[in-house]
Amino acid sequence: MYADHTLDEIQTQLRFCCNEHADAIYCYLNLEDPKTPAFSQACEELGFFFAGVLPGGLFGCDALILQYLNNLVIDFSLIQLYSPFGKEILSYIQKANPGT
């Protein structure tokens, strides 16, 4: 469940982590919460993008993992994928990554 101030707190922590020169910042969202789609969109507007899904990874609930890269550039051409689904996910990530 997301409180009214949750997005503000994420922004505060994001600024702190960036100022501390963290290379990557992760945000785990509860996939079982009906507000997660709208909340994840708000996080994407802050610069987060899809990093994965972790079944049972958030206090026993399935987690959507978003990632923020702090001045890191990914060379997507170096990633080797073998499944069509993997290529589809990489394409989505590449399009959503604000650094590309």
C-alpha positions as YAML, in Angstrom:
chain: A
units: angstrom
residues:
- id: 1
  name: MET
  ca: [0.00, 0.00, 0.00]
- id: 2
  name: TYR
  ca: [1.35, 3.39, -0.97]
- id: 3
  name: ALA
  ca: [1.02, 6.36, 1.35]
- id: 4
  name: ASP
  ca: [0.42, 9.87, 0.07]
- id: 5
  name: HIS
  ca: [4.05, 10.81, 0.72]
- id: 6
  name: THR
  ca: [5.68, 7.66, -0.74]
- id: 7
  name: LEU
  ca: [6.66, 9.23, -4.06]
- id: 8
  name: ASP
  ca: [8.11, 12.27, -2.25]
- id: 9
  name: GLU
  ca: [10.17, 9.93, -0.07]
- id: 10
  name: ILE
  ca: [11.45, 8.08, -3.13]
- id: 11
  name: GLN
  ca: [12.50, 11.40, -4.68]
- id: 12
  name: THR
  ca: [14.30, 12.36, -1.45]
- id: 13
  name: GLN
  ca: [16.11, 9.03, -1.25]
- id: 14
  name: LEU
  ca: [16.96, 9.15, -4.95]
- id: 15
  name: ARG
  ca: [18.61, 12.55, -4.56]
- id: 16
  name: PHE
  ca: [20.51, 11.31, -1.51]
- id: 17
  name: CYS
  ca: [21.76, 8.19, -3.32]
- id: 18
  name: CYS
  ca: [22.79, 10.21, -6.37]
- id: 19
  name: ASN
  ca: [24.68, 12.69, -4.18]
- id: 20
  name: GLU
  ca: [26.43, 9.74, -2.52]
- id: 21
  name: HIS
  ca: [27.48, 8.58, -6.02]
- id: 22
  name: ALA
  ca: [25.54, 5.31, -5.96]
- id: 23
  name: ASP
  ca: [25.86, 3.76, -9.41]
- id: 24
  name: ALA
  ca: [22.42, 2.16, -9.40]
- id: 25
  name: ILE
  ca: [19.34, 2.62, -7.25]
- id: 26
  name: TYR
  ca: [16.61, -0.01, -7.11]
- id: 27
  name: CYS
  ca: [12.96, 0.37, -6.25]
- id: 28
  name: TYR
  ca: [10.92, -2.73, -5.38]
- id: 29
  name: LEU
  ca: [7.17, -2.35, -5.91]
- id: 30
  name: ASN
  ca: [4.47, -4.77, -4.78]
- id: 31
  name: LEU
  ca: [2.93, -6.38, -7.87]
- id: 32
  name: GLU
  ca: [-0.03, -7.48, -5.77]
- id: 33
  name: ASP
  ca: [-1.05, -3.89, -5.01]
- id: 34
  name: PRO
  ca: [-3.61, -2.53, -7.52]
- id: 35
  name: LYS
  ca: [-1.98, 0.93, -7.33]
- id: 36
  name: THR
  ca: [1.38, -0.35, -8.59]
- id: 37
  name: PRO
  ca: [0.81, 0.31, -12.33]
- id: 38
  name: ALA
  ca: [0.13, 4.02, -11.72]
- id: 39
  name: PHE
  ca: [2.87, 4.24, -9.12]
- id: 40
  name: SER
  ca: [5.44, 2.58, -11.38]
- id: 41
  name: GLN
  ca: [4.60, 5.10, -14.10]
- id: 42
  name: ALA
  ca: [5.26, 7.92, -11.65]
- id: 43
  name: CYS
  ca: [8.62, 6.31, -10.80]
- id: 44
  name: GLU
  ca: [9.46, 6.06, -14.50]
- id: 45
  name: GLU
  ca: [8.87, 9.79, -14.76]
- id: 46
  name: LEU
  ca: [11.63, 10.17, -12.13]
- id: 47
  name: GLY
  ca: [14.01, 8.22, -14.37]
- id: 48
  name: PHE
  ca: [13.51, 4.66, -13.10]
- id: 49
  name: PHE
  ca: [13.04, 1.90, -15.67]
- id: 50
  name: PHE
  ca: [12.18, -1.80, -15.69]
- id: 51
  name: ALA
  ca: [14.86, -4.10, -14.27]
- id: 52
  name: GLY
  ca: [12.95, -7.29, -13.51]
- id: 53
  name: VAL
  ca: [10.38, -9.21, -11.55]
- id: 54
  name: LEU
  ca: [11.13, -11.18, -8.38]
- id: 55
  name: PRO
  ca: [8.46, -13.68, -7.31]
- id: 56
  name: GLY
  ca: [7.98, -13.52, -3.56]
- id: 57
  name: GLY
  ca: [10.79, -10.98, -3.29]
- id: 58
  name: LEU
  ca: [9.01, -8.29, -1.31]
- id: 59
  name: PHE
  ca: [7.92, -9.59, 2.09]
- id: 60
  name: GLY
  ca: [6.49, -12.69, 0.40]
- id: 61
  name: CYS
  ca: [4.76, -10.71, -2.36]
- id: 62
  name: ASP
  ca: [5.83, -10.60, -6.00]
- id: 63
  name: ALA
  ca: [8.00, -7.56, -6.72]
- id: 64
  name: LEU
  ca: [8.41, -5.34, -9.75]
- id: 65
  name: ILE
  ca: [11.98, -4.08, -9.74]
- id: 66
  name: LEU
  ca: [12.74, -0.66, -11.17]
- id: 67
  name: GLN
  ca: [16.27, 0.67, -11.61]
- id: 68
  name: TYR
  ca: [17.79, 4.13, -11.79]
- id: 69
  name: LEU
  ca: [21.28, 4.48, -13.25]
- id: 70
  name: ASN
  ca: [23.27, 7.39, -11.87]
- id: 71
  name: ASN
  ca: [25.37, 8.60, -14.80]
- id: 72
  name: LEU
  ca: [26.03, 5.07, -16.07]
- id: 73
  name: VAL
  ca: [25.73, 4.17, -19.72]
- id: 74
  name: ILE
  ca: [24.92, 0.62, -20.77]
- id: 75
  name: ASP
  ca: [26.34, -0.71, -24.03]
- id: 76
  name: PHE
  ca: [23.36, -2.80, -25.09]
- id: 77
  name: SER
  ca: [25.30, -4.19, -28.04]
- id: 78
  name: LEU
  ca: [27.40, -6.26, -25.61]
- id: 79
  name: ILE
  ca: [24.38, -8.14, -24.23]
- id: 80
  name: GLN
  ca: [23.91, -11.54, -25.84]
- id: 81
  name: LEU
  ca: [20.43, -13.02, -25.72]
- id: 82
  name: TYR
  ca: [19.19, -16.33, -27.05]
- id: 83
  name: SER
  ca: [15.44, -16.30, -26.61]
- id: 84
  name: PRO
  ca: [12.95, -14.16, -28.51]
- id: 85
  name: PHE
  ca: [11.30, -13.19, -25.20]
- id: 86
  name: GLY
  ca: [14.65, -12.06, -23.80]
- id: 87
  name: LYS
  ca: [15.18, -9.90, -26.87]
- id: 88
  name: GLU
  ca: [11.71, -8.42, -26.44]
- id: 89
  name: ILE
  ca: [12.43, -7.54, -22.80]
- id: 90
  name: LEU
  ca: [15.80, -6.01, -23.70]
- id: 91
  name: SER
  ca: [14.17, -3.90, -26.40]
- id: 92
  name: TYR
  ca: [11.62, -2.63, -23.85]
- id: 93
  name: ILE
  ca: [14.38, -1.83, -21.34]
- id: 94
  name: GLN
  ca: [16.48, -0.09, -23.96]
- id: 95
  name: LYS
  ca: [13.57, 2.11, -25.04]
- id: 96
  name: ALA
  ca: [12.70, 2.95, -21.41]
- id: 97
  name: ASN
  ca: [16.27, 3.63, -20.31]
- id: 98
  name: PRO
  ca: [16.63, 7.40, -20.11]
- id: 99
  name: GLY
  ca: [20.38, 7.11, -20.75]
- id: 100
  name: THR
  ca: [19.95, 5.81, -24.30]
...
